């Protein structure tokens, strides 16, 4: 039984982690990292490593994959949901349907103390209270 719980926790943690990865945009980050790695390798073949890093991350020399990623991200963004209230015809409640009833007053009198029995008045516990 203990093994099944730990297995469930492992799968639940993996599922939650995957969901968060997808919600935050993890696939785009992975794809962008691949594009940057490819750019650094390509630029370092023609020049020094420091120049390759500066060309990769300056934003002025995007590769084809970077352009596709940017275009896909912009196409994926959705406008926020706007709720437009529609005009309803007629009142929500018709005035003629509301009818107020007068409250029902009944006389109420507390019972006299003499009418109560001693069993109803006393609040002794059934079992003796333990002494500490």
Buried (B, 14 or more C-beta within 10 A) or exposed (E): EEEEEEEEEEEEEEEEEEEEEEEEEEEBEEBBEEBBEBBBEEBBEEEEEEEBBBBBEEEEEBBEBBEEBEEEEEEEEEEEEEEEEEEEEEEEEEEEEEEEEEEEEEEEEEEEEEEEEEEEEEEEEEEEEEEE
